[in-house]
Amino acid sequence: MPPKTKTAFFCQNCGVESPKWVGKCPSCDEWNTFVEEVIVKTNNKQTIGSNGKTPNKPQKISEIVTSEETRYDTQNGELNRVLGGGLVPGSMVLIGGEPGIGKSTLALQIALNLKNYTTLYISGEESAQQIKLRGNRLNSDNDRCLIVSETSMENIFAHIKNTNPDVLVIDSIQTLGTQSVDSAPGSVSQIRECTAQLLHFAKESSVAVLLIGHITKEGSLAGPKILEHIVDTVLQFEGDQNHMYRILRATKNRFGSTSEMGIYEMRSDGLREVDNPSELLLSSNNESLSGVAISASMEGMRPFLIEVQALVSTAAYGTPQRSSTGFDLRRLNMLLAVLEKRAGFRIGTKDVFLNIAGGIKVSDPAIDLAVIIAVLSSSMDISLPKEVCFAGEIGLSSEIRSVNRIDQRISEAEKLGFKHIFIPKNNSKGLDTSKFKIKIHFVSKVGQVFQTLFKQ
């Protein structure tokens, strides 16, 4: 019998299915996101256990045998850190990011660096000649890296059978299509079906699969949400195209931590790993300027110092402006309210602009103290000593709350030549100050920091 066909409507944003078109998605509350797709249903039903293989038997957790998982070294220290030690055979890794941010460059560098493994790089967006030109710019070569331009899943599996790769790179999942689904590549059904086929292949053959995915204008990964649930690891490639730095974060990782971060510098010859981001994120300007404070921040297990820049000026219009780049605007408004209500500083009628140098985004609450000090420095037009840095979270009553990994923050500041660091008083418990040469100031209120820095 011929396969049965029917049509259904899918939300392009979240992937929810509906038998008829609706204007507003009941799942994600977005308007005009439903598109019609043709679904082909085959009659080849298979009962459970009919494949002739012995079904899995329930086991006690004490009887399950585990072994040390092996990983492929990507020869990229930043990527290995984010992945948790390297690529795991049989895993699926999804890399998402804005157009032109460097996803394809990173994937090609990974493929060319895996010299001990056979890598099949499949591109649905570029020709082999275009990939060759990018490889020439990267100044890298690998005879075990095979390049093919293909979008058909059936042809891709034929190439896989002929090459027997250890690592498979797909650029990108939105360009692939399979004949089993009668819809255009990039649709919800095609993405779901192609990803499911690649997952089945990866788990059966223990081949590491690296997928590149597009993102929507809101910044989330394009396609159904099930795409992120299927894969083992989701990496987000962030950065401002006007800046040279790129941030690689893991938003999901079944084989490692999601709190790690990798930093790259975009250059004409590809992405360069940034081993010491603190030196690059700090300004080399020797002139003392008001509104600049240094914060000892943490991103996962990695300490680094960042420069917080603030500008406070008289509001030209009735309503003062509040602008923040790289820092949560709502948290900035909260800190300004704390200064106004608890500390007695009148900045409610002034414009406040905040910027995190280097074009990076920071969510560490320990940056609060540096933000407040930078705002006060700009408001009073008094520059801070260049050898001073800060680490502390600000509460609603203007108290300075303790932060984690204080030893690593102090060590990083001392390594970069800072002479003074202000940290929360509660962090003094169990802290051995004798092993540090930097002078540590323990503070519990914002007013204490103000008295020390601005009152002569």
N, C-alpha and C positions, 0 to 999 in steps of 0.2 A: 504494500500500500504506500502511496506517496505520503510524504510528511505533511502533517497538518500545519497550517499557518493561521496566525491571528495577529491582530494589531493591539498595541497597548501604548499608554502614554507614560513617559518617564520624566522625572524632574532632573534637569541637567546639573542642578546644584548639589542635591543630596542623594539622588538615585531612587527615590520612592516611586512605586508603580501605581498607576491608576487606570481603571478600565475606560475612562473617558477624560476628556480635556477639562482641566479646572484652571481658573485664572490665578489663584493663590495656592501655593503648595501647603498642604496641611502639616507637613513635617518641619520645614525650615522657614515658613512664612514669607517666601520670596514670590514676587509676581512674575507671570509670563515666563516661567522656566520649563513648562511641560512641552515635550516634543513627542510626535508619534513615531513608533518604530514597529517593524514587522518581526514577529517572533516565529521561529520555525521549531515545531515540536516533532521529534522523531519517535517512532514506535518501538525502538530497540530498548525495551525495558529489561533491566538486569536485576535479578533478585539478590539479596544479600547472601554472600557465600557461594554464589554460583560460578565464580571464576576458577574454582578448583584449588584455591589456596586455603591453607588451614587458617581459620579465623583466629584473631588474637584472643588470648585467654586472660581473664582478670587475674591480677597478681597482687600480692601484698607489697607494700612500699618497701619493706625490708628485703624482698626477693628481687627487686628490679636491679639489674646490673648496669652500672654507669661507667663511662670511660672518660678520660681527659679529652676535651674537645680540641681538635687541631684547628689552626687558623692560618690563612694565607697572609704573609707579610706583604703589604702593599708598597713597601719602601717609602711610605709617606707617614711621617711621625704624627702629624696633626690628625690625619684620617684614622690612623690606628688608635689614637687616644679616644676619639669620638666613638668609634665602633666597639671599643673595649678590648683591643689587642689585635685586630685584623679581621679579614673576611672569613666567615665561618662557611665551610662547604655545605651546600644544600640550603643556604639562607637566601632570602630575598631582601634587597636593600633598595629603598625608594629615595631618590634625591629630587627635591623640589626647590624652585626658586624663580625669581623674576626673569623675563627674557633678557639675554645678554649679560647675566650676572656671572657666568662662567661654569655652568653645569656641564656642558659638553667638553669644555677644556679640562675640567677636573676628571671626568670619566675617561677621556683619552689618555691623560697622564697616568691614571691608574692602570689602564690596559697596557701601556708601554712600559711601565715599571715592573709588571709581573713577568719578569724574564724567565722564571723557572716554571711557568705554567702556560698552557695553551689558552689564549683568550680569543673569543669571537666577538668582535665589535659590530653590531648591526645598527645601521642608521636608517631611519625612515624620513629624515629631514634633509640630509646632505648626501651628495654623491661621494664616491670613493676618492675622486680627485680633490674635492674640497677638504676631506679629512686628511689627505696626504699633505696639503698645504698647511693645515694646522699643525700636523706632526712635524713639518720642517721648522715651523716657528718654535716648537717646543725643544728643538735640538735633541731629540731622543729617537731611538730606533729599537725595534724588537721583532725578530724574525718569527717569533711564536705568536705574534698578535695578527690576527686575520681580520680584514675589513670587508664588509659587504653592505650594499645599500638595498634594503628589502622592506616591504610592508606587509606581505602576506604571511600569516602564521604557518600555513601549510608549507610554503617554501623555506621559511626559517627553520622549521623542524627537519627539513631535508638537509639544509646546510649543517645543522647540529649533528645529524647522523653521519655526515661525511667527514666532519672535522674533529668530533669527539672532544669538545673543549672542557677545560677545568673551570673557566669563568666566562659568563655570558653577559654582555653589556647591551642594553636596549635603549636606543635614543630616537624617539621617546615612545612611551606606552600609548600616547594619544594618537600616534600615526599608524598603529597596527590594526589589522582587520582579519577576521576569519570568515570562511565561507559558511560556517554553521549559523551565522547571525546575519540576517538580511537588513543591515543598516550601515550608515557611513562610518568610516574610522573616526574615533574620537567621541562617538556617542556612548551613552551610559551602558548599553548592552554590549557593545564591542569591547570597551575597557574592562568590564566585569568578566566577560568570557575569555579574553586574551590573558588577563592576569591569572585567572583560574587555571588555564592550561599551562602557563609558565610555572605556577606554583606546584602543580602536579608533577611536572618534569623535574623541577629543582629537588623536590623531596625524594623522588624515585632514583635520580641519578647522582645526587650529592654534588651538583654543579652550583656554584655560587652565582646568583643572578643579580645584576645591578640594573635597576630601572631608573630612567629619568622621566620626571613628570612635570607637566605645566601647572601653573597656578592661576586662579581667577583674579579679577581686579580687587577683590577683598583680601587677597593674600593667602587664601586656603588652596589646597591641592585640588585641581580640576578633576571632575569625574565623581563617581559615587563614593560615599564615605566608606563603603565596604573595601575600597582599594587600600586604605590605610590599615584596616583591620586584617586584611589578608597577609600583607607583607610582614617580615620580622622586624625590620628597622626602617624608620622614617627619618631622613636627614633633611634639614632645612638650610638652604644656602642663602644667606642674607648679606646685605650691604648696599651702600649707596653707590650708584654708578659714577657719581661725581667724586668719590673718594677711592683710594687705591686698596682699601682693606676689605676683606670678605670674611664673614663669620659662618662657620659650619656648626650647627647644633643638631642634637638628636632629640626629637620629640617623642620617639618610641624606640625602644631597643630591648629585644628579648635576650640579648647576649651581653649586655653591659649596662652601664649607668646612662641616664638621660640628662645628667647634670654637667657633662663634659662639653668643652667648646674648643674648636680649632680655628686658628686665625691664619689667613693667607694674605699675601700682597699680590695684586694683579699687576703683572708686568707684560712687556711686549713679547717675552719668551715664555709666557705661561704664568701659572700660580706658584709663588714662592712661599714656603713655610716660614712663619714668623715664630722663631724660637723664644725671643724675649720681647713680648708686646709692650711691656712697660716703657722701654726706652723709646719706642716709636710713637706711643700715644702721648707722651709728655712733650711739651713744647721746648724747643731748644733756644727760645728767646731769652737772653740774659737780662733784659729790661724788666723791672718789677712793675706790674700793672695791677690795678684794683680789679676785683671781681673774679680772680682766678684762685682756685683751691684744688689741692691734690687729695684724692681719696684712695685708700688701700682697699681694693675690692677683690672679690672672689667670684670665679665662674667655675662652679663644680669644685674640683680639687686644685684648681690653678689660680694662684694669686697674681694680680698685676695692678699697677698703679694707673689711674686715669685722671685726666685733667677736666675739672668742672669749671665752665665759664659762665658767668652771670653778668647781666647788664640791667641796672635799675635806673630809670629816668622818670622825669615828671610826665604825667599823662597829658597828651596834647588834647584829648577829647574828654568827655565826661566819664566814660567807662574805661578804666585802666585795662591794658592788654596783658594777657598771660600766654606766653609761648614757650614751648619746650621741644628740644630736639634730642632724641636719644634717652629721654627720661619721661616717666609717666606724668602727664599733665595734671591728672587728678591728685597725684601725690604731691606735686609741686604746690597746688592750691592748698592742700592740707598743711604743708610745712609753712606756707606764708600765713595761714590763719593762726598757727601756733605762735609764730613770731609776733603777730599782731595782738593776740589775746593773752598769751601767757608771759611773753618776754617783754612786752611793752614797746615794740618797735613799730612806728607808724609808716607802713608801706602800702596801706590799702588804697591810696590814691595815686600810686606810681605804677608805671609799666615795668614788668619783669620779664626778661628774656633769658632762657637757660639753654646751654648747649653742652653736650658731651663731646669733647674733642676726638677727632679720628673717624667720626661718622658711625660709631658703634652704639648699640642699645644696651642699657644696663638696667637690670632688675634687682640687684643686690640692695637690700634695705640699709646696709652699712654705709651707703653713699649719702644718706640723709644729712649727716653732720657736715660733710663737705659742701653740700648744696646750700645749707643755711649760712655757713661761713662765707661762701662766695657771694651770696645775696647781700649779706651785711657789709662785706668789703666793698662791693660796688655802690651800695647805698650811701656809705660814709666816704667813699672815694679814698680809702686807705688800703694800700697794697699789703699783702701778706708776705712774710719771709719765705724765700724759695725753698728753705730746707725743712719746712713743716708740712706734715700730711695728717689726714684724719680718717677715723673709722668709727662709726657709731650709728645706731638707729634712733630716730627721734619719736617719742611717744606724744600723745595728745596733751599731756600736762607739761611738756617741754623737757621731760626727763630723757637722759641718754641711756638707751637700753643696750644690753650686752649683745655681742655678735659672735658668730662661730669662727673657728679656726684663727684665733687671734695670733697664735704663734707664727703662722705662715705669713700673715699680713705684716707683722713687725719685721720678720726676717727679710721680706721683699723690700720694704722701705729702707732697711739698713743696707741692703746690698746695693741699692741705687744711690746711696750717699746722703740720705736724709738724716737730719740731726735730732728732730723732735717729732713725736707722734702723739696725737690725742686719741685716747681710747676710753670706753666706758669703765666706770669704777668697778662695776660688778665683774668685769673680766679679770680683775686683779687676783681673784681667788684661784689658787693653784698655779699661778703664772710665775715662773722663775725669771725675774728680771736681771739676774746677775749674768746671764749668758748673752745679753744684748748690750751693745755699746751705745745704741741710740737712746736718747732721753725719753722716757715714757711718762706722759701726763695722764693721770686718771681723773676723769671728770664725770659728774652725775647730772649737771644741768647746763643748758645752753648759756646761761649767764656766766658760768665759770669760764667757759672758753672765751666769751666776749671780754671779760675782765682781763684775762691773761694776754690776749692778742692786741686789743684795741685801746686799753687804758694804760697810758704810760705812767 
